[in-house]
Amino acid sequence: SYSFCTLLARHTNTEMVKVTVLSGFLGSGKTTLLKHILQNAEGVKVAVMVNDMGEVNIDAEMVKKMGHRMNQDTIGEHLVELTNGCICCTLREDMVKELSKLAAEKDITHIVIESTGIAEPLPVAAGFTFGVKSPEGGMKPLSEIAELDTMVTVIDLASFK
């Protein structure tokens, strides 16, 4: 069977970290999907970025608890919390900065971003055109450091009309 986790495990010859963005309305199942990805990462070093509009990032707390119950070697020890805003607008520059830091980590092969339930996916993807400081000292687009590999929109089929 060809699962989403199989997609995470596929690697090309590129040196760039692959990024998957999970979007969907509040309660659609993004955190459940993230949990499934982390539990089935099959040796892929995954970093996680969780965005929440509130001061307390409940989803990030759940991911931390999952990490303590799971093999840290599988999911990595990298969890970035972006709170009090949305990565599609007010926190987009913070997202770009944190993604460039994670992409510089040599042991990470994939980054999964769980966006807040009100985030628009297109502006998140557009963040990959933003300039970041390169190790050489100049500026280059985030897309030259991290590859936007997959955009996933999760829907709750029972609520979908």
Summary of the structure (lengths in Angstrom):
residues: 161
radius of gyration: 15.0
end to end distance: 29.4
largest distance: 50.6
contacts: 497
relative contact order: 0.24
helix: 35%
strand: 24%
